[in-house]
Amino acid sequence: MRTVDIREADPARDAPAVFALIERYRATLSQWLSGVIKLQSAADTEAFLRLQAQGNEEGRCAHRLIIVNEEIAGMCALHGISQAHHYGRAGYWLADPFVGKGVMRQAMTRLLDHAFDELGLHRIELGCAPENVRSCKVAESLGFRLEGELRDAQYLNGRYWNMRCYGLLADEWKNRA
């Protein structure tokens, strides 16, 4: 039986495992992620996790490790949280062995519950390239609505990519079937 949970990172303790996961699946992750692939060592990863922990404490973000059967499987996060506008942007990544098993949907369900119930946010946005089919499917399975597509909004791997913009409102989340 698979147990999926999310938790805040302990930068010193978790950095080696997070970096090892990124390093092992760098080829897949680098297709769509610029921030994560910049991490080139456990020390870089620890510094990144410390910045995220500070952002968590200050309420600017809500970064979480995704844990499957007590093993780190990826990350999910709310970035750019605005308490004034009750808004945040979601992002996520998952290592190859955990993809296609419902793990991200479970992890994001927990994060969205936190966003709407505990942080009192009204709106969450999510952006991904149309070619990133799995990410688009996760957004849609969670009830995010496609609101438009920005042309050449991301530069990654030597080219520009369009970005699909998805939105989810608190009432939509709370009233989902």
C-alpha positions as CSV (number, residue, x, y, z in Angstrom):
1,M,0.0,0.0,0.0
2,R,1.4,3.4,-1.0
3,T,1.3,6.2,1.6
4,V,1.7,9.7,0.2
5,D,2.3,12.7,2.4
6,I,3.9,16.2,2.3
7,R,6.1,17.9,4.8
8,E,8.4,20.9,5.1
9,A,12.0,20.1,4.4
10,D,14.8,20.0,7.1
11,P,17.5,21.6,4.9
12,A,20.5,20.0,6.5
13,R,19.0,16.5,6.9
14,D,17.1,16.4,3.6
15,A,19.5,18.1,1.2
16,P,21.6,15.0,0.3
17,A,18.5,12.9,-0.5
18,V,16.9,15.7,-2.5
19,F,20.0,16.3,-4.5
20,A,20.6,12.6,-5.1
21,L,17.0,12.4,-6.5
22,I,17.5,15.4,-8.7
23,E,20.9,14.1,-9.9
24,R,19.5,10.6,-10.7
25,Y,16.6,12.0,-12.7
26,R,18.2,15.2,-14.0
27,A,17.6,14.2,-17.7
28,T,13.8,14.0,-17.1
29,L,13.5,17.0,-14.7
30,S,15.6,19.3,-17.0
31,Q,13.0,19.0,-19.7
32,W,10.7,21.4,-17.8
33,L,12.4,22.8,-14.8
34,S,14.9,25.6,-14.7
35,G,15.2,26.2,-10.9
36,V,15.7,22.6,-9.8
37,I,18.2,21.7,-12.4
38,K,20.4,24.6,-11.3
39,L,21.2,22.7,-8.2
40,Q,24.6,21.1,-8.8
41,S,25.5,19.8,-5.3
42,A,24.1,18.8,-1.9
43,A,25.4,22.2,-0.7
44,D,23.5,24.1,-3.4
45,T,20.4,22.0,-2.5
46,E,20.8,22.8,1.2
47,A,21.0,26.5,0.5
48,F,17.9,26.3,-1.8
49,L,16.0,24.4,1.0
50,R,17.1,27.0,3.6
51,L,15.7,29.8,1.3
52,Q,12.5,27.9,1.0
53,A,12.2,27.4,4.7
54,Q,12.7,31.1,5.3
55,G,10.0,31.8,2.8
56,N,7.7,29.3,4.5
57,E,8.3,31.0,7.9
58,E,7.6,34.5,6.3
59,G,4.5,33.3,4.6
60,R,5.8,34.0,1.1
61,C,5.6,30.4,0.0
62,A,4.7,26.9,1.1
63,H,7.3,24.5,-0.1
64,R,6.8,20.8,0.7
65,L,8.6,17.6,0.1
66,I,6.5,14.8,-1.3
67,I,7.0,11.6,0.7
68,V,6.0,8.2,-0.6
69,N,6.3,5.4,1.9
70,E,8.8,7.5,3.9
71,E,10.9,8.2,0.8
72,I,11.4,11.6,-0.8
73,A,9.7,11.5,-4.2
74,G,9.7,15.1,-5.3
75,M,8.4,18.6,-4.3
76,C,5.3,20.7,-4.5
77,A,5.0,24.3,-3.6
78,L,3.0,27.5,-3.5
79,H,5.2,30.4,-4.7
80,G,4.6,34.2,-4.6
81,I,1.9,34.1,-2.0
82,S,0.2,37.4,-1.6
83,Q,-1.7,37.8,1.6
84,A,-3.1,41.1,0.3
85,H,-4.6,39.5,-2.7
86,H,-5.2,36.0,-1.2
87,Y,-3.3,34.5,-4.2
88,G,-0.4,32.0,-4.9
89,R,1.2,30.1,-7.7
90,A,1.6,26.3,-7.6
91,G,4.5,24.3,-8.9
92,Y,5.6,20.7,-8.6
93,W,8.0,18.0,-9.7
94,L,8.2,14.2,-9.2
95,A,11.0,11.7,-9.8
96,D,10.5,9.2,-12.6
97,P,9.6,6.1,-10.5
98,F,6.6,7.9,-8.9
99,V,5.1,9.3,-12.1
100,G,1.8,8.0,-13.4
101,K,0.7,6.5,-10.0
102,G,-1.5,9.3,-8.6
103,V,1.2,10.5,-6.3
104,M,1.2,14.1,-7.5
105,R,-2.6,14.4,-7.3
106,Q,-2.5,13.2,-3.7
107,A,0.3,15.5,-2.7
108,M,-1.3,18.5,-4.4
109,T,-4.6,17.7,-2.8
110,R,-2.9,18.1,0.6
111,L,-1.2,21.3,-0.5
112,L,-4.4,22.8,-1.9
113,D,-6.3,22.0,1.2
114,H,-3.5,23.8,3.1
115,A,-3.7,26.8,0.7
116,F,-7.4,27.3,0.9
117,D,-8.2,26.1,4.4
118,E,-5.2,27.2,6.5
119,L,-3.7,30.0,4.5
120,G,-7.1,31.4,3.5
121,L,-6.1,31.9,-0.2
122,H,-8.8,32.6,-2.7
123,R,-6.9,31.8,-6.0
124,I,-4.1,29.5,-7.1
125,E,-2.5,29.7,-10.5
126,L,-0.4,27.1,-12.2
127,G,1.6,27.4,-15.4
128,C,3.1,24.7,-17.6
129,A,4.1,24.2,-21.2
130,P,1.4,22.5,-23.4
131,E,4.0,19.9,-24.3
132,N,4.3,18.9,-20.7
133,V,1.3,16.7,-21.0
134,R,1.6,15.1,-17.6
135,S,1.7,18.4,-15.8
136,C,-1.3,19.7,-17.7
137,K,-3.2,16.5,-16.8
138,V,-2.4,16.9,-13.1
139,A,-3.7,20.5,-13.2
140,E,-6.9,19.4,-14.9
141,S,-7.5,16.4,-12.7
142,L,-7.3,18.7,-9.7
143,G,-10.0,21.0,-11.1
144,F,-7.8,23.8,-12.4
145,R,-9.4,25.6,-15.4
146,L,-7.4,26.5,-18.4
147,E,-7.6,30.3,-18.6
148,G,-5.3,31.0,-21.6
149,E,-1.9,30.4,-23.1
150,L,1.0,32.9,-23.0
151,R,3.2,32.9,-26.1
152,D,6.9,32.3,-25.6
153,A,6.6,32.9,-21.8
154,Q,9.4,30.6,-20.7
155,Y,12.9,30.2,-21.9
156,L,14.4,26.8,-21.2
157,N,16.9,24.5,-22.9
158,G,17.7,27.1,-25.6
159,R,14.2,27.8,-26.7
160,Y,11.0,29.7,-25.9
161,W,8.0,27.8,-24.8
162,N,4.4,28.8,-24.5
163,M,2.8,28.5,-21.1
164,R,-0.7,27.3,-20.3
165,C,-2.2,29.3,-17.5
166,Y,-4.5,27.5,-15.2
167,G,-6.5,28.9,-12.3
168,L,-8.4,27.4,-9.3
169,L,-10.6,29.3,-6.9
170,A,-11.3,28.4,-3.3
171,D,-15.1,27.8,-3.9
172,E,-14.3,25.5,-6.9
173,W,-11.9,23.5,-4.7
174,K,-14.4,23.2,-1.8
175,N,-17.3,22.3,-4.0
176,R,-15.5,19.8,-6.2
177,A,-17.3,16.5,-6.8
